[in-house]
Amino acid sequence: MAQVALVTGAAQGLGRVIAEQFLAAGYRVALTDVAEGAVREAAAVLDPSGEAVLPLRLDVTRKADFAAALDAVLARWGALHVAVNNAAMTPMTPVMQITPEEFDAVLTVNLRGTFLGCQVFGAHLAKAGYGRIVNIASLAGQNGGTASGAHYASSKAGILTLTKIFARELAVFNVTVNAIAPGPMELPSVRASVPPERLETLIGMIPVKRLGNPAFVARMAVELASPDADFTTGAAWDINGGIFMR
């Protein structure tokens, strides 16, 4: 039986690419997003037959939505093996201009959303005795951000810490929890949100002198989700063109 993966924030951007790569690897995939119409459109494009996809509305700020998504996946396919916590807000507001409301909104979606995903899906996977959780962090959480806001960078740093905490908690249940920390990616959202001159400066800071390939990030998520990836947990996998080296 094909394994089942769930991806948050899958209507567009990196989340959609991740869903596409899981489908290519033979998974059944639940695509979730707060934008219900957009996630249904994405699912229809990725698998017109509808046999291997399940589009779901999921607001990652609501624990009840995670529980409802899990119930829907189990009702459709009877199992969940992999959860990818990807949904995020990425504002680039200068630090001195961030309002408390905007700060809270970003941390709620990015950090609390990842926490809730790890908690709800982690509990199910632990009970099942097997699973993989992949959290999408960011270079910004490691270096304070090069083109992103302070609230975004802070949320992604928190995701790296949460990854370690849940990895320790769930390891005994044969559930691994890892993070991927991408640098700037070649995505329409990046081209649209970063001013051209700022983007040119950013690319100049990257040793390989180009933006990253989101499909490679997605394939890394698939690798970390595989049954063979049972001896890596609590790790942060850097894909940043050399801009940050540990």
MDAnalysis code that builds the backbone (N, CA, C; Angstrom):
import MDAnalysis as mda
import numpy as np

u = mda.Universe.empty(738, n_residues=246, atom_resindex=np.repeat(np.arange(246), 3), trajectory=True)
u.add_TopologyAttr("name", ["N", "CA", "C"] * 246)
u.add_TopologyAttr("resid", np.arange(1, 247))
u.add_TopologyAttr("resname", ["MET", "ALA", "GLN", "VAL", "ALA", "LEU", "VAL", "THR", "GLY", "ALA", "ALA", "GLN", "GLY", "LEU", "GLY", "ARG", "VAL", "ILE", "ALA", "GLU", "GLN", "PHE", "LEU", "ALA", "ALA", "GLY", "TYR", "ARG", "VAL", "ALA", "LEU", "THR", "ASP", "VAL", "ALA", "GLU", "GLY", "ALA", "VAL", "ARG", "GLU", "ALA", "ALA", "ALA", "VAL", "LEU", "ASP", "PRO", "SER", "GLY", "GLU", "ALA", "VAL", "LEU", "PRO", "LEU", "ARG", "LEU", "ASP", "VAL", "THR", "ARG", "LYS", "ALA", "ASP", "PHE", "ALA", "ALA", "ALA", "LEU", "ASP", "ALA", "VAL", "LEU", "ALA", "ARG", "TRP", "GLY", "ALA", "LEU", "HIS", "VAL", "ALA", "VAL", "ASN", "ASN", "ALA", "ALA", "MET", "THR", "PRO", "MET", "THR", "PRO", "VAL", "MET", "GLN", "ILE", "THR", "PRO", "GLU", "GLU", "PHE", "ASP", "ALA", "VAL", "LEU", "THR", "VAL", "ASN", "LEU", "ARG", "GLY", "THR", "PHE", "LEU", "GLY", "CYS", "GLN", "VAL", "PHE", "GLY", "ALA", "HIS", "LEU", "ALA", "LYS", "ALA", "GLY", "TYR", "GLY", "ARG", "ILE", "VAL", "ASN", "ILE", "ALA", "SER", "LEU", "ALA", "GLY", "GLN", "ASN", "GLY", "GLY", "THR", "ALA", "SER", "GLY", "ALA", "HIS", "TYR", "ALA", "SER", "SER", "LYS", "ALA", "GLY", "ILE", "LEU", "THR", "LEU", "THR", "LYS", "ILE", "PHE", "ALA", "ARG", "GLU", "LEU", "ALA", "VAL", "PHE", "ASN", "VAL", "THR", "VAL", "ASN", "ALA", "ILE", "ALA", "PRO", "GLY", "PRO", "MET", "GLU", "LEU", "PRO", "SER", "VAL", "ARG", "ALA", "SER", "VAL", "PRO", "PRO", "GLU", "ARG", "LEU", "GLU", "THR", "LEU", "ILE", "GLY", "MET", "ILE", "PRO", "VAL", "LYS", "ARG", "LEU", "GLY", "ASN", "PRO", "ALA", "PHE", "VAL", "ALA", "ARG", "MET", "ALA", "VAL", "GLU", "LEU", "ALA", "SER", "PRO", "ASP", "ALA", "ASP", "PHE", "THR", "THR", "GLY", "ALA", "ALA", "TRP", "ASP", "ILE", "ASN", "GLY", "GLY", "ILE", "PHE", "MET", "ARG"])
u.atoms.positions = np.array([
    [0.840, -1.195, 0.000],
    [0.000, 0.000, 0.000],
    [0.874, 1.243, 0.000],
    [0.489, 2.231, -0.795],
    [1.259, 3.475, -0.869],
    [1.232, 4.193, 0.468],
    [2.344, 4.809, 0.791],
    [2.382, 5.601, 2.008],
    [1.615, 6.907, 1.797],
    [1.216, 7.508, 2.926],
    [0.383, 8.710, 2.893],
    [1.125, 9.867, 3.555],
    [1.179, 10.992, 2.867],
    [1.813, 12.199, 3.394],
    [0.806, 13.335, 3.420],
    [0.996, 14.237, 4.361],
    [0.197, 15.458, 4.445],
    [1.140, 16.649, 4.436],
    [0.819, 17.648, 3.622],
    [1.652, 18.844, 3.489],
    [0.805, 20.071, 3.792],
    [1.258, 20.907, 4.714],
    [0.546, 22.162, 4.990],
    [1.075, 23.264, 4.075],
    [0.230, 24.242, 3.811],
    [0.622, 25.336, 2.923],
    [0.928, 24.860, 1.527],
    [0.104, 23.931, 1.020],
    [0.424, 23.252, -0.233],
    [-0.234, 23.861, -1.462],
    [-0.939, 24.964, -1.316],
    [-1.635, 25.538, -2.463],
    [-0.683, 26.178, -3.465],
    [0.467, 26.639, -2.984],
    [1.397, 27.341, -3.869],
    [2.807, 27.261, -3.298],
    [3.748, 27.838, -4.034],
    [5.111, 27.962, -3.545],
    [5.780, 26.639, -3.233],
    [6.629, 26.652, -2.230],
    [7.402, 25.462, -1.876],
    [6.497, 24.308, -1.456],
    [5.415, 24.594, -0.762],
    [4.515, 23.536, -0.332],
    [3.938, 22.758, -1.490],
    [3.586, 23.467, -2.549],
    [3.049, 22.790, -3.735],
    [4.119, 21.933, -4.402],
    [5.344, 22.428, -4.446],
    [6.445, 21.653, -5.029],
    [6.704, 20.402, -4.190],
    [6.629, 20.536, -2.883],
    [6.819, 19.383, -2.001],
    [5.735, 18.342, -2.259],
    [4.490, 18.769, -2.346],
    [3.397, 17.841, -2.639],
    [3.626, 17.132, -3.970],
    [4.080, 17.871, -4.960],
    [4.336, 17.308, -6.284],
    [5.399, 16.213, -6.209],
    [6.463, 16.447, -5.441],
    [7.540, 15.466, -5.352],
    [7.106, 14.216, -4.585],
    [6.266, 14.376, -3.576],
    [5.742, 13.200, -2.878],
    [4.863, 12.375, -3.811],
    [4.053, 13.037, -4.627],
    [3.248, 12.308, -5.605],
    [4.132, 11.566, -6.596],
    [5.189, 12.205, -7.049],
    [6.108, 11.581, -7.991],
    [6.787, 10.360, -7.386],
    [6.947, 10.375, -6.056],
    [7.576, 9.256, -5.366],
    [6.587, 8.140, -5.027],
    [5.332, 8.293, -5.451],
    [4.355, 7.238, -5.258],
    [3.496, 7.353, -4.019],
    [3.573, 8.480, -3.321],
    [2.757, 8.693, -2.133],
    [1.341, 9.112, -2.513],
    [0.419, 8.859, -1.604],
    [-0.859, 9.536, -1.608],
    [-0.672, 10.787, -0.757],
    [-1.203, 11.903, -1.218],
    [-0.867, 13.171, -0.569],
    [-2.118, 13.978, -0.244],
    [-2.217, 14.383, 1.015],
    [-3.227, 15.342, 1.437],
    [-2.614, 16.735, 1.332],
    [-3.160, 17.542, 0.449],
    [-2.717, 18.918, 0.290],
    [-3.609, 19.796, 1.159],
    [-3.008, 20.540, 2.068],
    [-3.809, 21.388, 2.941],
    [-3.358, 22.841, 2.832],
    [-4.318, 23.725, 3.018],
    [-4.021, 25.152, 2.970],
    [-5.229, 25.902, 3.526],
    [-4.982, 27.105, 4.030],
    [-6.096, 27.918, 4.513],
    [-6.940, 28.432, 3.347],
    [-6.321, 28.495, 2.153],
    [-7.040, 28.931, 0.947],
    [-7.656, 27.703, 0.283],
    [-8.897, 27.412, 0.607],
    [-9.528, 26.163, 0.159],
    [-9.627, 26.083, -1.361],
    [-10.053, 27.163, -1.993],
    [-10.179, 27.142, -3.444],
    [-8.853, 26.892, -4.133],
    [-7.808, 27.557, -3.659],
    [-6.490, 27.418, -4.270],
    [-5.924, 26.016, -4.089],
    [-6.162, 25.418, -2.932],
    [-5.602, 24.080, -2.714],
    [-6.358, 23.045, -3.540],
    [-7.637, 23.270, -3.770],
    [-8.389, 22.366, -4.637],
    [-7.896, 22.492, -6.084],
    [-7.613, 23.697, -6.514],
    [-7.080, 23.896, -7.864],
    [-5.716, 23.229, -8.008],
    [-4.861, 23.369, -6.985],
    [-3.537, 22.741, -7.026],
    [-3.660, 21.230, -7.111],
    [-4.565, 20.660, -6.324],
    [-4.753, 19.213, -6.334],
    [-5.230, 18.730, -7.698],
    [-6.123, 19.488, -8.323],
    [-6.652, 19.105, -9.628],
    [-5.569, 19.112, -10.696],
    [-4.617, 20.034, -10.573],
    [-3.518, 20.105, -11.534],
    [-2.517, 18.978, -11.291],
    [-2.180, 18.733, -10.019],
    [-1.164, 17.732, -9.700],
    [-1.644, 16.315, -9.964],
    [-2.940, 16.048, -9.780],
    [-3.483, 14.711, -10.026],
    [-4.928, 14.849, -10.511],
    [-5.110, 15.034, -11.822],
    [-6.466, 15.239, -12.356],
    [-7.428, 14.108, -12.018],
    [-6.906, 12.902, -11.822],
    [-7.785, 11.776, -11.505],
    [-8.356, 11.895, -10.097],
    [-7.662, 12.597, -9.222],
    [-8.106, 12.746, -7.850],
    [-7.891, 11.533, -6.981],
    [-7.285, 10.492, -7.534],
    [-7.129, 9.246, -6.787],
    [-6.042, 9.331, -5.723],
    [-4.994, 10.106, -5.999],
    [-3.845, 10.124, -5.097],
    [-3.749, 11.402, -4.278],
    [-4.728, 12.289, -4.415],
    [-4.681, 13.552, -3.683],
    [-5.956, 13.764, -2.888],
    [-5.817, 14.527, -1.813],
    [-6.962, 14.916, -0.998],
    [-6.772, 16.370, -0.595],
    [-7.475, 17.298, -1.236],
    [-7.354, 18.709, -0.874],
    [-8.202, 19.022, 0.354],
    [-7.610, 19.714, 1.317],
    [-8.302, 20.024, 2.560],
    [-8.010, 21.457, 2.986],
    [-9.006, 22.116, 3.540],
    [-8.766, 23.416, 4.168],
    [-8.213, 23.181, 5.566],
    [-7.093, 23.825, 5.868],
    [-6.499, 23.703, 7.195],
    [-5.899, 25.040, 7.588],
    [-6.453, 25.642, 8.613],
    [-5.912, 26.867, 9.199],
    [-4.964, 26.434, 10.310],
    [-3.663, 26.640, 10.107],
    [-2.676, 26.094, 11.043],
    [-2.671, 26.807, 12.388],
    [-3.463, 27.844, 12.541],
    [-3.562, 28.488, 13.853],
    [-4.586, 27.787, 14.747],
    [-5.318, 26.814, 14.178],
    [-6.400, 26.156, 14.908],
    [-6.096, 24.669, 15.102],
    [-5.967, 24.257, 16.344],
    [-5.693, 22.845, 16.626],
    [-6.814, 21.963, 16.107],
    [-8.041, 22.452, 16.198],
    [-9.181, 21.659, 15.718],
    [-9.077, 21.360, 14.230],
    [-8.487, 22.258, 13.464],
    [-8.327, 22.028, 12.025],
    [-7.340, 20.900, 11.759],
    [-6.282, 20.824, 12.551],
    [-5.337, 19.715, 12.406],
    [-6.024, 18.385, 12.686],
    [-6.806, 18.348, 13.757],
    [-7.516, 17.124, 14.113],
    [-8.497, 16.727, 13.023],
    [-9.199, 17.716, 12.453],
    [-10.161, 17.438, 11.395],
    [-9.458, 16.932, 10.136],
    [-8.302, 17.509, 9.810],
    [-7.544, 17.060, 8.643],
    [-7.068, 15.624, 8.830],
    [-6.582, 15.320, 10.026],
    [-6.144, 13.954, 10.313],
    [-7.309, 12.979, 10.161],
    [-8.467, 13.337, 10.695],
    [-9.647, 12.475, 10.572],
    [-10.011, 12.251, 9.109],
    [-9.915, 13.299, 8.302],
    [-10.263, 13.187, 6.884],
    [-9.301, 12.263, 6.147],
    [-8.020, 12.375, 6.468],
    [-7.017, 11.513, 5.841],
    [-7.254, 10.054, 6.225],
    [-7.519, 9.811, 7.497],
    [-7.754, 8.439, 7.957],
    [-9.033, 7.870, 7.354],
    [-10.027, 8.712, 7.200],
    [-11.274, 8.248, 6.588],
    [-11.067, 7.888, 5.121],
    [-10.189, 8.620, 4.442],
    [-9.952, 8.387, 3.007],
    [-9.012, 7.218, 2.769],
    [-7.884, 7.195, 3.515],
    [-6.844, 6.218, 3.216],
    [-6.491, 5.285, 4.374],
    [-7.023, 5.539, 5.550],
    [-6.806, 4.627, 6.663],
    [-5.486, 4.755, 7.377],
    [-4.634, 5.686, 6.946],
    [-3.323, 5.821, 7.574],
    [-2.715, 7.175, 7.251],
    [-1.773, 7.583, 8.091],
    [-0.915, 8.739, 7.806],
    [0.492, 8.353, 8.239],
    [1.446, 8.539, 7.341],
    [2.825, 8.149, 7.632],
    [3.775, 9.334, 7.747],
    [3.460, 10.415, 7.038],
    [4.378, 11.550, 6.942],
    [3.610, 12.854, 7.076],
    [4.151, 13.792, 7.857],
    [3.584, 15.134, 7.945],
    [4.678, 16.151, 7.645],
    [4.406, 17.062, 6.742],
    [5.340, 18.133, 6.406],
    [4.720, 19.451, 6.831],
    [5.322, 20.084, 7.827],
    [4.845, 21.376, 8.323],
    [5.557, 22.491, 7.554],
    [4.849, 23.042, 6.581],
    [5.445, 24.021, 5.670],
    [4.777, 25.386, 5.708],
    [3.513, 25.458, 6.089],
    [2.756, 26.711, 5.992],
    [3.446, 27.849, 6.743],
    [3.506, 29.012, 6.110],
    [4.197, 30.150, 6.730],
    [3.763, 31.464, 6.109],
    [3.889, 32.523, 6.905],
    [3.801, 33.898, 6.422],
    [5.220, 34.427, 6.281],
    [5.467, 35.220, 5.236],
    [6.834, 35.694, 4.994],
    [6.905, 37.204, 4.757],
    [6.392, 38.023, 5.664],
    [6.489, 39.477, 5.469],
    [7.930, 39.959, 5.656],
    [8.239, 41.058, 5.018],
    [9.600, 41.605, 5.102],
    [9.607, 42.998, 5.730],
    [8.673, 43.260, 6.600],
    [8.571, 44.557, 7.254],
    [9.847, 44.856, 8.050],
    [10.439, 46.044, 7.888],
    [11.617, 46.406, 8.692],
    [11.328, 46.291, 10.183],
    [12.333, 45.869, 10.939],
    [12.127, 45.506, 12.332],
    [11.511, 46.632, 13.156],
    [11.894, 47.871, 12.908],
    [11.368, 48.977, 13.704],
    [9.943, 49.359, 13.307],
    [9.437, 48.760, 12.239],
    [8.080, 49.057, 11.785],
    [7.092, 47.914, 12.042],
    [7.560, 46.817, 12.605],
    [6.680, 45.684, 12.882],
    [5.773, 46.015, 14.064],
    [4.486, 45.903, 13.850],
    [3.537, 46.145, 14.940],
    [3.422, 44.886, 15.796],
    [2.980, 45.037, 17.048],
    [2.754, 43.846, 17.871],
    [1.770, 42.873, 17.218],
    [0.776, 43.408, 16.530],
    [-0.215, 42.559, 15.892],
    [0.402, 41.735, 14.759],
    [1.248, 42.381, 13.968],
    [1.901, 41.656, 12.873],
    [2.881, 40.623, 13.421],
    [3.612, 40.990, 14.455],
    [4.555, 40.050, 15.069],
    [3.803, 38.807, 15.550],
    [2.696, 39.032, 16.255],
    [1.925, 37.908, 16.790],
    [1.353, 37.045, 15.670],
    [0.890, 37.676, 14.602],
    [0.299, 36.933, 13.494],
    [1.317, 35.996, 12.845],
    [2.532, 36.494, 12.631],
    [3.569, 35.681, 12.003],
    [3.991, 34.528, 12.911],
    [4.185, 34.819, 14.181],
    [4.576, 33.754, 15.112],
    [3.460, 32.724, 15.274],
    [2.219, 33.173, 15.218],
    [1.103, 32.241, 15.363],
    [1.035, 31.268, 14.193],
    [1.154, 31.776, 12.985],
    [1.103, 30.903, 11.807],
    [2.352, 30.035, 11.723],
    [3.513, 30.655, 11.779],
    [4.751, 29.938, 11.493],
    [5.180, 29.007, 12.619],
    [5.232, 29.540, 13.834],
    [5.766, 28.757, 14.945],
    [4.694, 27.923, 15.623],
    [3.584, 28.562, 16.002],
    [2.533, 27.777, 16.644],
    [1.941, 26.765, 15.670],
    [1.842, 27.132, 14.405],
    [1.338, 26.190, 13.409],
    [2.202, 24.946, 13.318],
    [3.515, 25.130, 13.347],
    [4.426, 23.981, 13.325],
    [4.311, 23.178, 14.617],
    [4.216, 23.876, 15.743],
    [4.039, 23.199, 17.026],
    [2.785, 22.329, 17.021],
    [1.667, 22.890, 16.554],
    [0.417, 22.134, 16.542],
    [0.499, 20.938, 15.593],
    [1.153, 21.132, 14.452],
    [1.317, 20.029, 13.520],
    [2.136, 18.902, 14.128],
    [3.235, 19.253, 14.782],
    [4.063, 18.234, 15.434],
    [3.287, 17.542, 16.549],
    [2.509, 18.308, 17.285],
    [1.795, 17.751, 18.430],
    [0.667, 16.820, 17.985],
    [-0.185, 17.282, 17.079],
    [-1.338, 16.483, 16.651],
    [-0.904, 15.283, 15.819],
    [-0.102, 15.521, 14.794],
    [0.330, 14.415, 13.940],
    [1.323, 13.513, 14.672],
    [2.166, 14.128, 15.506],
    [3.127, 13.337, 16.270],
    [2.439, 12.360, 17.199],
    [1.370, 12.784, 17.849],
    [0.635, 11.886, 18.745],
    [0.058, 10.702, 17.979],
    [-0.480, 10.968, 16.791],
    [-1.033, 9.880, 15.982],
    [0.065, 8.933, 15.519],
    [1.162, 9.479, 15.024],
    [2.247, 8.639, 14.522],
    [2.856, 7.804, 15.644],
    [2.979, 8.393, 16.826],
    [3.511, 7.663, 17.975],
    [2.608, 6.478, 18.313],
    [1.319, 6.697, 18.287],
    [0.370, 5.620, 18.574],
    [0.457, 4.525, 17.518],
    [0.696, 4.929, 16.278],
    [0.829, 3.956, 15.185],
    [2.157, 3.218, 15.237],
    [3.153, 3.799, 15.912],
    [4.454, 3.159, 16.038],
    [5.400, 3.404, 14.891],
    [5.063, 4.371, 14.047],
    [5.945, 4.713, 12.921],
    [5.520, 6.051, 12.335],
    [6.497, 6.836, 11.909],
    [6.162, 8.056, 11.189],
    [7.355, 8.950, 10.955],
    [7.132, 9.928, 10.113],
    [8.150, 10.920, 9.784],
    [7.498, 12.303, 9.811],
    [8.168, 13.247, 10.467],
    [7.742, 14.643, 10.443],
    [8.892, 15.466, 9.882],
    [8.580, 16.300, 8.911],
    [9.573, 17.200, 8.321],
    [9.065, 18.622, 8.486],
    [9.842, 19.442, 9.174],
    [9.490, 20.847, 9.386],
    [10.307, 21.722, 8.444],
    [9.653, 22.660, 7.801],
    [10.372, 23.578, 6.912],
    [10.763, 24.811, 7.714],
    [12.042, 24.894, 8.025],
    [12.604, 26.037, 8.734],
    [13.139, 27.020, 7.688],
    [14.296, 27.629, 7.951],
    [14.828, 28.595, 6.996],
    [16.231, 29.021, 7.403],
    [17.004, 29.397, 6.416],
    [18.271, 30.075, 6.670],
    [18.070, 31.260, 7.600],
    [16.934, 31.941, 7.463],
    [16.660, 33.126, 8.283],
    [16.685, 32.811, 9.771],
    [16.303, 31.598, 10.133],
    [16.316, 31.202, 11.532],
    [17.699, 30.912, 12.061],
    [18.690, 30.891, 11.166],
    [20.068, 30.613, 11.552],
    [20.950, 31.860, 11.535],
    [20.651, 32.759, 10.602],
    [21.519, 33.948, 10.490],
    [20.778, 35.259, 10.745],
    [19.515, 35.176, 11.187],
    [18.761, 36.390, 11.465],
    [18.055, 36.975, 10.273],
    [18.218, 36.353, 9.113],
    [17.498, 36.802, 7.924],
    [18.330, 37.708, 7.040],
    [18.243, 37.455, 5.737],
    [18.931, 38.292, 4.755],
    [17.940, 39.101, 3.925],
    [16.733, 38.560, 3.757],
    [15.715, 39.279, 2.988],
    [14.351, 39.179, 3.649],
    [14.304, 38.722, 4.884],
    [13.027, 38.487, 5.549],
    [12.919, 39.328, 6.811],
    [11.703, 39.380, 7.354],
    [11.460, 40.163, 8.545],
    [11.968, 39.482, 9.806],
    [12.159, 40.287, 10.860],
    [12.656, 39.758, 12.131],
    [11.691, 38.754, 12.736],
    [10.387, 38.978, 12.555],
    [9.395, 38.047, 13.095],
    [9.453, 36.712, 12.364],
    [9.653, 36.764, 11.043],
    [9.806, 35.531, 10.266],
    [11.050, 34.771, 10.714],
    [12.173, 35.476, 10.814],
    [13.417, 34.837, 11.234],
    [13.284, 34.226, 12.626],
    [12.637, 34.946, 13.530],
    [12.452, 34.442, 14.893],
    [11.597, 33.181, 14.894],
    [10.554, 33.183, 14.085],
    [9.680, 32.006, 14.034],
    [10.421, 30.792, 13.501],
    [11.288, 30.997, 12.519],
    [12.017, 29.878, 11.935],
    [13.108, 29.367, 12.882],
    [13.688, 30.259, 13.677],
    [14.629, 29.809, 14.703],
    [13.894, 28.936, 15.718],
    [12.684, 29.330, 16.065],
    [11.881, 28.537, 16.986],
    [11.553, 27.163, 16.422],
    [11.318, 27.085, 15.128],
    [11.031, 25.796, 14.497],
    [12.222, 24.853, 14.625],
    [13.427, 25.375, 14.495],
    [14.616, 24.534, 14.655],
    [14.680, 23.952, 16.063],
    [14.317, 24.751, 17.054],
    [14.310, 24.257, 18.427],
    [13.188, 23.250, 18.652],
    [11.992, 23.555, 18.155],
    [10.881, 22.615, 18.288],
    [11.213, 21.270, 17.657],
    [11.920, 21.301, 16.539],
    [12.298, 20.064, 15.858],
    [13.106, 19.164, 16.787],
    [14.052, 19.739, 17.500],
    [14.871, 18.950, 18.431],
    [14.030, 18.402, 19.577],
    [13.144, 19.229, 20.097],
    [12.325, 18.815, 21.244],
    [11.410, 17.647, 20.862],
    [10.711, 17.780, 19.738],
    [9.817, 16.702, 19.316],
    [10.606, 15.471, 18.875],
    [11.791, 15.664, 18.319],
    [12.615, 14.517, 17.931],
    [12.959, 13.663, 19.150],
    [13.331, 14.310, 20.241],
    [13.646, 13.567, 21.469],
    [12.398, 12.894, 22.025],
    [11.281, 13.577, 21.984],
    [10.044, 13.055, 22.558],
    [9.526, 11.838, 21.797],
    [9.660, 11.838, 20.478],
    [9.013, 10.835, 19.641],
    [9.934, 9.711, 19.175],
    [11.231, 9.834, 19.432],
    [12.190, 8.850, 18.915],
    [11.871, 7.432, 19.367],
    [11.452, 7.282, 20.615],
    [11.179, 5.954, 21.162],
    [9.998, 5.285, 20.466],
    [9.183, 6.053, 19.765],
    [8.009, 5.520, 19.058],
    [8.296, 5.266, 17.576],
    [9.568, 5.307, 17.187],
    [9.955, 5.100, 15.788],
    [9.437, 6.218, 14.886],
    [9.384, 7.418, 15.451],
    [8.979, 8.609, 14.701],
    [10.158, 9.573, 14.685],
    [10.599, 9.957, 13.507],
    [11.690, 10.921, 13.386],
    [11.127, 12.297, 13.071],
    [11.850, 13.308, 13.511],
    [11.455, 14.701, 13.273],
    [12.695, 15.462, 12.830],
    [12.674, 15.947, 11.618],
    [13.802, 16.691, 11.072],
    [13.333, 18.014, 10.469],
    [14.281, 18.909, 10.279],
    [13.990, 20.200, 9.660],
    [14.842, 20.394, 8.421],
    [14.308, 21.122, 7.474],
    [15.076, 21.579, 6.319],
    [15.127, 23.096, 6.402],
    [16.327, 23.640, 6.249],
    [16.516, 25.089, 6.347],
    [16.964, 25.634, 4.991],
    [16.011, 25.959, 4.110],
    [16.386, 26.474, 2.791],
    [16.839, 27.929, 2.861],
    [17.734, 28.265, 1.945],
    [18.046, 29.659, 1.690],
    [17.070, 30.197, 0.657],
    [17.374, 31.339, 0.049],
    [16.468, 31.920, -0.948],
    [16.265, 30.983, -2.141],
    [15.013, 30.759, -2.484],
    [14.656, 29.822, -3.536],
    [14.162, 30.544, -4.787],
    [14.308, 29.869, -5.919],
    [13.791, 30.382, -7.194],
    [12.300, 30.072, -7.264],
    [11.520, 30.965, -6.672],
    [10.066, 30.815, -6.620],
    [9.411, 32.125, -7.064],
    [8.253, 32.055, -7.701],
    [7.559, 33.280, -8.101],
    [7.316, 34.225, -6.924],
    [7.035, 33.668, -5.747],
    [6.774, 34.511, -4.581],
    [8.006, 35.306, -4.174],
    [9.173, 34.717, -4.339],
    [10.420, 35.422, -4.017],
    [10.649, 36.547, -5.020],
    [10.488, 36.255, -6.296],
    [10.671, 37.270, -7.338],
    [9.678, 38.424, -7.169],
    [8.469, 38.085, -6.707],
    [7.426, 39.104, -6.591],
    [7.582, 39.961, -5.341],
    [8.138, 39.387, -4.271],
    [8.151, 40.092, -2.992],
    [9.461, 40.819, -2.694],
    [10.540, 40.408, -3.343],
    [11.828, 41.043, -3.077],
    [12.152, 42.020, -4.209],
    [12.368, 43.293, -3.914],
    [12.722, 44.263, -4.961],
    [13.939, 43.797, -5.753],
    [13.950, 44.026, -7.069],
    [15.027, 43.507, -7.921],
    [16.430, 43.868, -7.437],
    [16.624, 45.114, -7.003],
    [17.972, 45.496, -6.567],
    [18.370, 44.773, -5.282],
    [17.396, 44.557, -4.411],
    [17.671, 43.821, -3.169],
    [17.952, 42.360, -3.473],
    [17.209, 41.803, -4.435],
    [17.418, 40.412, -4.817],
    [18.801, 40.224, -5.443],
    [19.218, 41.197, -6.259],
    [20.542, 41.125, -6.876],
    [21.632, 41.148, -5.813],
    [21.461, 41.991, -4.806],
    [22.420, 42.038, -3.705],
    [22.446, 40.719, -2.955],
    [21.270, 40.156, -2.719],
    [21.170, 38.893, -2.001],
    [21.875, 37.774, -2.758],
    [21.628, 37.677, -4.062],
    [22.270, 36.646, -4.869],
    [23.785, 36.815, -4.836],
    [24.241, 38.054, -4.797],
    [25.676, 38.313, -4.719],
    [26.312, 37.819, -3.429],
    [25.504, 37.689, -2.381],
    [25.997, 37.200, -1.093],
    [26.103, 35.679, -1.047],
    [25.433, 35.004, -1.975],
    [25.416, 33.543, -1.993],
    [26.653, 33.041, -2.742],
    [27.465, 32.205, -2.131],
    [28.692, 31.754, -2.804],
    [28.471, 31.143, -4.186],
    [27.380, 30.418, -4.394],
    [27.159, 29.816, -5.712],
    [26.500, 30.790, -6.693],
    [26.156, 31.997, -6.215],
    [25.672, 33.095, -7.054],
    [24.371, 32.805, -7.803],
    [23.466, 32.141, -7.145],
    [22.142, 31.921, -7.737],
    [21.167, 31.545, -6.641],
    [19.876, 31.580, -6.972],
    [18.843, 31.117, -6.057],
    [18.768, 29.593, -6.093],
    [18.181, 29.036, -5.051],
    [18.110, 27.587, -4.943],
    [16.961, 26.979, -5.735],
    [17.057, 25.680, -5.954],
    [16.056, 24.924, -6.696],
    [15.050, 24.332, -5.708],
    [13.802, 24.801, -5.694],
    [12.835, 24.286, -4.726],
    [12.552, 22.798, -4.886],
    [12.711, 22.271, -6.094],
    [12.476, 20.841, -6.299],
    [13.479, 20.008, -5.513],
    [14.701, 20.511, -5.350],
    [15.689, 19.772, -4.566],
    [15.302, 19.771, -3.088],
    [14.805, 20.902, -2.600],
    [14.319, 20.964, -1.218],
    [13.203, 19.939, -1.024],
    [12.305, 19.876, -1.995],
    [11.183, 18.933, -1.914],
    [11.676, 17.493, -1.933],
    [12.664, 17.212, -2.769],
    [13.188, 15.846, -2.814],
    [13.894, 15.487, -1.513],
    [14.513, 16.468, -0.857],
    [15.113, 16.223, 0.450],
    [14.025, 15.848, 1.458],
    [12.884, 16.521, 1.391],
    [11.771, 16.178, 2.276],
    [11.328, 14.738, 2.043],
    [11.270, 14.323, 0.783],
    [10.891, 12.946, 0.461],
    [11.917, 11.965, 1.020],
    [13.185, 12.297, 0.908],
    [14.237, 11.416, 1.447],
    [14.125, 11.290, 2.960],
    [13.908, 12.405, 3.646],
    [13.788, 12.369, 5.103],
    [12.534, 11.637, 5.542],
    [11.557, 11.524, 4.657],
    [10.309, 10.830, 4.964],
    [10.386, 9.331, 4.700],
    [11.449, 8.869, 4.099],
    [11.527, 7.468, 3.712],
    [11.764, 6.568, 4.915],
    [11.353, 5.307, 4.842],
    [11.626, 4.360, 5.926],
    [13.115, 4.208, 6.222],
    [13.960, 4.385, 5.206],
    [15.400, 4.234, 5.405],
    [16.006, 5.363, 6.234],
    [15.303, 6.487, 6.351],
    [15.842, 7.640, 7.084],
    [15.526, 7.509, 8.575],
    [15.913, 6.373, 9.140],
    [15.531, 6.090, 10.526],
    [16.623, 6.430, 11.529],
    [17.776, 6.909, 11.038],
    [18.872, 7.226, 11.952],
    [19.248, 8.705, 11.896],
    [18.350, 9.502, 11.351],
    [18.522, 10.951, 11.407],
    [17.267, 11.547, 12.019],
    [17.439, 12.226, 13.129],
    [16.308, 12.894, 13.778],
    [16.834, 14.071, 14.576],
    [16.043, 15.110, 14.644],
    [16.464, 16.325, 15.332],
    [17.478, 17.144, 14.554],
    [17.643, 16.838, 13.277],
    [18.663, 17.507, 12.461],
    [18.060, 18.641, 11.642],
    [18.914, 19.586, 11.289],
    [18.534, 20.668, 10.371],
    [19.398, 20.525, 9.120],
    [18.760, 20.295, 8.002],
    [19.456, 20.068, 6.743],
    [19.515, 21.390, 5.970],
    [20.730, 21.895, 5.772],
    [20.935, 23.209, 5.160],
    [20.994, 23.104, 3.638],
    [20.189, 23.920, 2.972],
    [20.207, 24.020, 1.513],
    [20.214, 25.503, 1.185],
    [21.414, 26.096, 1.157],
    [21.484, 27.557, 1.084],
    [22.584, 28.092, 0.167],
    [23.181, 27.246, -0.645],
    [24.203, 27.711, -1.585],
    [25.485, 28.178, -0.921],
    [25.667, 27.830, 0.357],
    [26.905, 28.163, 1.050],
    [26.880, 29.483, 1.795],
    [25.717, 30.148, 1.843],
    [25.653, 31.454, 2.513],
    [25.777, 31.328, 4.039],
    [25.439, 30.123, 4.534],
    [25.603, 29.850, 5.966],
    [26.201, 28.459, 6.109],
    [27.344, 28.382, 6.785],
    [28.017, 27.111, 6.984],
    [28.288, 26.903, 8.463],
    [27.957, 25.688, 8.938],
    [28.171, 25.398, 10.345],
    [29.470, 24.648, 10.552],
])
